[in-house]
Amino acid sequence: MSDTFTNISVKRVAQTEWITLQRTKQMNALSMALLDEMNTAITAAMADDAVRVIAITGSGRAFCAGADLKEVAGFTPAPGEPDMLDRVDGVFGALRHGPKPVIAVINGLTLAGGLELVMSCDLVFAAESAQIGDAHSNFGVFPGAGGAAVLPKRIGLTRAKYLLFSGETVSAQEMMDYGLVNKVIPDDDLRQSVQDFADKLSDKSPAVLRRMKTVANRSMDLDEQAALAEEMLNLRAHLRSWDLQEGLAAFVEKRKPKFRGY
């Protein structure tokens, strides 16, 4: 599939689909062409039963420096033609709401739309050297994919306001302390550590992970009682799944389960 792309590369390792942003000279800035390619790759990976996990990373010294502002400034869409915001909304929404776990693998500098891309993923692993920030305010740009709307929920209101207002970056370790990053890993070990973790996820029931992702996401917008009701509905549906019966049988028979995802 990678042969069909020029702004990203796609590589399957075991049951993990690695999508790497490849606009290295532009610090992997989000162009419309890159977003279109990401949409194609993500849609295919989400629909492929052989893929259990999706990992998003960058090439060179950046994960993603945000939107390509030169392209934004010079683009005038024809009536009805999708613009940059439409493309961002489609790609980030596919990551947030897709049925499979998505891991952001922060290899380097992560700013503005790059931070919003990270927040569209389910889990975040970062290299020790990575620097992360919002940066929209540095160029008079207003965030549109979670900078102001989602970041406060992830790291707290006052921390989010500091990053939003100042445009400064902080270390991956600080972002882990804030709660945005799950793990900080030595740079040279980042990719293999993520692959090892993704291999573990690949052994889990896809049906369980899909339902967990759905309910966990929805819980952020529901009160506790409504979230518990949502969880119970999903449990009742899961009781009829093949994966549950296989998991119980494997436990009784003292063997490793072989899940099918339904």
KOLTILO-353283 format. One record per residue (C-alpha): x, y, z; residue number from 1. Coordinates in nm, 2 decimals. Each point is the difference from the previous one (the first is absolute). Layout:
% residues N
X, Y, Z, i
X, Y, Z, NUM
...
END
This chain:
% residues 262
X, Y, Z, i
0.00, 0.00, 0.00, 1
0.29, 0.24, 0.08, 2
0.08, 0.02, -0.38, 3
-0.33, 0.19, -0.05, 4
0.10, 0.27, 0.26, 5
0.24, 0.29, -0.02, 6
-0.06, 0.19, 0.33, 7
-0.03, -0.30, 0.23, 8
0.13, -0.36, 0.01, 9
-0.19, -0.30, 0.12, 10
0.16, -0.32, 0.13, 11
-0.16, -0.30, 0.16, 12
0.20, -0.16, 0.28, 13
-0.18, -0.31, 0.14, 14
-0.35, 0.13, 0.06, 15
0.09, 0.37, 0.04, 16
-0.04, 0.25, -0.28, 17
0.27, 0.26, 0.02, 18
-0.09, 0.33, -0.17, 19
0.30, 0.24, -0.02, 20
-0.03, 0.36, -0.10, 21
0.27, 0.06, -0.26, 22
0.01, 0.38, -0.07, 23
0.33, 0.00, 0.18, 24
0.13, 0.33, -0.13, 25
-0.33, 0.17, 0.10, 26
0.02, -0.16, 0.34, 27
-0.29, -0.22, -0.10, 28
-0.24, 0.30, -0.02, 29
-0.36, -0.10, -0.09, 30
-0.06, 0.07, -0.36, 31
-0.33, -0.08, -0.18, 32
0.18, -0.27, -0.20, 33
0.14, -0.15, 0.31, 34
-0.34, 0.00, 0.17, 35
-0.16, -0.16, -0.30, 36
0.26, -0.28, 0.01, 37
-0.04, -0.05, 0.37, 38
-0.38, -0.03, -0.04, 39
0.05, -0.27, -0.26, 40
0.25, -0.19, 0.21, 41
-0.20, 0.03, 0.32, 42
-0.33, -0.10, -0.17, 43
0.17, -0.31, -0.14, 44
0.17, -0.10, 0.32, 45
-0.32, 0.04, 0.21, 46
-0.18, -0.23, -0.25, 47
0.27, -0.27, -0.02, 48
-0.05, -0.28, 0.24, 49
0.37, -0.09, -0.02, 50
0.08, 0.34, 0.17, 51
-0.05, 0.01, 0.37, 52
0.19, 0.32, 0.09, 53
0.08, 0.32, -0.18, 54
0.32, 0.20, 0.08, 55
0.05, 0.36, -0.12, 56
0.35, 0.15, 0.00, 57
0.22, 0.25, -0.18, 58
0.32, 0.00, -0.20, 59
0.31, 0.21, 0.08, 60
0.01, 0.23, 0.30, 61
-0.37, 0.07, 0.02, 62
-0.32, -0.19, 0.07, 63
-0.21, 0.27, -0.15, 64
0.04, 0.38, 0.01, 65
-0.37, 0.07, -0.07, 66
-0.18, 0.11, -0.30, 67
0.19, 0.12, -0.31, 68
-0.07, 0.37, 0.05, 69
0.14, 0.10, -0.34, 70
-0.26, -0.23, -0.16, 71
-0.28, 0.13, 0.23, 72
0.09, 0.36, -0.09, 73
0.00, -0.07, -0.38, 74
-0.30, -0.23, -0.03, 75
-0.34, 0.12, -0.12, 76
-0.24, -0.29, -0.03, 77
-0.26, -0.01, -0.28, 78
-0.36, -0.01, 0.12, 79
-0.07, -0.34, 0.15, 80
0.37, -0.10, -0.01, 81
0.14, -0.14, 0.33, 82
0.25, 0.23, 0.17, 83
0.27, -0.07, 0.25, 84
-0.24, 0.00, 0.30, 85
-0.22, -0.25, -0.17, 86
0.29, -0.23, -0.06, 87
0.13, 0.04, 0.36, 88
-0.34, -0.07, 0.14, 89
-0.03, -0.32, -0.21, 90
0.34, -0.14, 0.08, 91
0.00, 0.08, 0.37, 92
-0.36, -0.12, 0.04, 93
0.09, -0.33, -0.16, 94
0.28, -0.04, 0.25, 95
-0.22, 0.09, 0.30, 96
-0.30, -0.20, -0.10, 97
0.15, -0.29, -0.19, 98
-0.04, -0.35, 0.15, 99
0.37, -0.07, 0.05, 100
0.26, 0.13, 0.25, 101
0.21, 0.28, -0.14, 102
0.34, 0.08, 0.15, 103
0.17, 0.34, -0.05, 104
0.38, -0.06, -0.02, 105
0.15, 0.34, 0.07, 106
0.35, -0.01, -0.15, 107
0.08, 0.37, 0.02, 108
-0.14, 0.35, -0.01, 109
-0.38, 0.01, 0.03, 110
-0.19, 0.32, -0.04, 111
-0.35, 0.14, -0.06, 112
-0.18, -0.23, -0.24, 113
0.27, -0.26, 0.09, 114
-0.11, 0.01, 0.36, 115
-0.36, -0.02, -0.11, 116
0.08, -0.30, -0.21, 117
0.16, -0.16, 0.31, 118
-0.32, 0.07, 0.20, 119
-0.20, -0.18, -0.27, 120
0.18, -0.32, 0.08, 121
-0.08, -0.24, 0.29, 122
0.35, -0.04, 0.15, 123
0.32, 0.21, -0.02, 124
0.36, -0.12, 0.01, 125
0.27, 0.26, -0.02, 126
0.37, 0.02, -0.05, 127
0.20, 0.16, 0.29, 128
0.12, 0.28, -0.23, 129
-0.35, 0.09, -0.13, 130
-0.13, 0.35, 0.06, 131
-0.37, 0.06, 0.00, 132
-0.21, 0.32, -0.01, 133
-0.30, 0.17, -0.15, 134
0.17, 0.30, -0.19, 135
-0.32, 0.13, -0.17, 136
0.03, 0.33, 0.19, 137
0.34, 0.06, -0.15, 138
-0.15, 0.06, -0.34, 139
-0.34, 0.14, 0.09, 140
-0.17, -0.33, -0.09, 141
-0.29, -0.14, 0.19, 142
-0.01, -0.37, 0.06, 143
-0.28, -0.20, -0.16, 144
0.07, -0.37, 0.08, 145
0.02, -0.02, 0.38, 146
0.27, 0.25, 0.11, 147
-0.25, 0.21, 0.20, 148
-0.28, -0.25, 0.02, 149
0.17, -0.32, 0.10, 150
0.34, 0.09, 0.15, 151
-0.15, 0.13, 0.33, 152
-0.17, -0.33, 0.05, 153
0.33, -0.18, -0.05, 154
0.24, 0.20, 0.21, 155
-0.22, 0.24, 0.21, 156
-0.13, 0.34, -0.07, 157
0.29, 0.22, 0.13, 158
0.27, -0.21, -0.16, 159
-0.19, 0.00, -0.33, 160
-0.05, 0.38, 0.01, 161
0.38, 0.05, 0.07, 162
0.09, -0.20, -0.31, 163
-0.27, 0.16, -0.21, 164
0.07, 0.35, 0.10, 165
0.38, -0.02, 0.01, 166
0.06, -0.21, -0.31, 167
0.29, -0.16, 0.19, 168
0.11, -0.37, -0.02, 169
0.06, -0.24, 0.29, 170
0.18, -0.33, 0.02, 171
-0.15, -0.34, -0.05, 172
0.06, -0.07, 0.37, 173
-0.20, 0.31, 0.10, 174
-0.28, -0.11, -0.23, 175
0.00, -0.34, 0.17, 176
-0.01, 0.16, 0.34, 177
-0.30, 0.21, -0.13, 178
-0.17, -0.32, -0.12, 179
0.01, 0.04, -0.37, 180
0.28, -0.25, -0.07, 181
-0.01, -0.36, 0.11, 182
0.36, -0.09, -0.02, 183
0.33, 0.18, -0.07, 184
0.26, -0.22, -0.16, 185
0.37, 0.04, -0.10, 186
0.01, 0.13, -0.35, 187
0.18, -0.30, -0.15, 188
-0.25, -0.24, 0.16, 189
-0.32, 0.18, -0.08, 190
-0.12, -0.19, -0.31, 191
0.08, -0.35, 0.13, 192
-0.16, 0.08, 0.34, 193
-0.32, 0.10, -0.18, 194
0.01, -0.30, -0.22, 195
0.04, -0.23, 0.31, 196
-0.30, 0.16, 0.16, 197
-0.20, -0.01, -0.32, 198
0.07, -0.37, -0.03, 199
-0.15, -0.05, 0.35, 200
-0.31, 0.20, -0.10, 201
-0.03, -0.21, -0.32, 202
-0.05, -0.31, 0.22, 203
-0.30, 0.15, 0.18, 204
-0.36, -0.03, -0.12, 205
-0.06, 0.26, -0.27, 206
-0.37, 0.00, 0.11, 207
0.09, 0.08, 0.36, 208
0.24, 0.28, -0.10, 209
-0.25, 0.15, -0.25, 210
-0.27, 0.01, 0.27, 211
0.24, 0.13, 0.26, 212
0.11, 0.29, -0.23, 213
-0.36, 0.09, -0.08, 214
-0.12, 0.01, 0.36, 215
0.31, 0.17, 0.13, 216
-0.03, 0.27, -0.26, 217
-0.37, 0.06, 0.06, 218
0.05, 0.01, 0.38, 219
0.18, 0.33, -0.04, 220
-0.33, 0.16, -0.10, 221
-0.23, -0.19, 0.23, 222
-0.07, 0.02, 0.37, 223
0.10, -0.31, 0.21, 224
-0.34, -0.17, -0.01, 225
-0.05, 0.04, -0.37, 226
0.36, -0.13, -0.06, 227
-0.07, -0.30, 0.22, 228
-0.32, -0.07, -0.20, 229
0.19, 0.02, -0.32, 230
0.26, -0.24, 0.13, 231
-0.27, -0.25, 0.10, 232
-0.16, 0.01, -0.34, 233
0.33, -0.08, -0.16, 234
0.06, -0.28, 0.25, 235
-0.33, -0.16, -0.08, 236
0.08, 0.02, -0.37, 237
0.34, -0.15, 0.06, 238
-0.14, -0.29, 0.19, 239
-0.12, -0.14, -0.33, 240
0.34, 0.04, -0.17, 241
0.22, -0.28, -0.13, 242
0.30, 0.17, 0.16, 243
-0.15, -0.03, 0.35, 244
-0.08, -0.37, -0.04, 245
0.35, -0.06, -0.14, 246
0.16, 0.19, 0.29, 247
-0.19, -0.20, 0.26, 248
0.08, -0.33, -0.18, 249
0.37, 0.09, -0.02, 250
0.00, 0.08, 0.38, 251
-0.16, -0.34, 0.08, 252
0.23, -0.19, -0.23, 253
0.31, 0.19, 0.11, 254
0.10, 0.11, -0.35, 255
0.05, 0.33, -0.18, 256
-0.33, 0.13, -0.15, 257
-0.03, 0.06, -0.38, 258
-0.23, 0.29, -0.04, 259
-0.19, 0.08, -0.32, 260
-0.14, 0.35, 0.08, 261
-0.37, -0.08, 0.02, 262
END
